[in-house]
Amino acid sequence: MIEIDAGAMRARPWLGVAPPVMESAPRPDPAARWLDLLRADDVSLDELFA
């Protein structure tokens, strides 16, 4: 088993376990974005493939 010095862990946090990820806003659904763009009247191909 490997011993890890606690002081080294504080100095180099990337050696330890990553902190829990904060709950972020849900990512927009790509299909919903496409449907919204297709429903719009003045959609350019540049907007569709952005």
N, C-alpha and C positions, 0 to 999 in steps of 0.2 A: 504494500500500500504506500502511496506517495503522501508524504507529509507536506502540508502547505502552511507557510508562516502567515499568521493573521495580519501582521504588519505589512508584509509584501502584498497581501490582498487589498489592503486599504490604499497602498501606494499605486497599485496597478489593477484597478477594478475589472479590466477586460479579461483578467485571468480567471475571475470568478463567474458565478452564474449571472446571466443578464437580469436586470431588474424586470419586474412584470410590465408588460406593455399596457399603457393606459387605454381605456376604452375610447376608441375614436368614433367619429361619426360614420355611419355605414356608407360604404362606397356606392356611388350611383351605378345602377344597372346599365351596362352598355346597350342592351337591347332596348331599354326604355328610352335611352338617348336617341337611338336610331329612329324609333317610332315617333318621338316628338319632332325630330327633324323632318321625317317624311310627311308628317301631318301639316307642317308649315307650308305656306304657299310659295314663298320665295327662297327656296333652298338651293344653294350652289353645290357643285360636286366637291369643292374645296371644304365646305362645311361638313359634308357627309364623311369625308375621309380625313378630317382633322384629328 
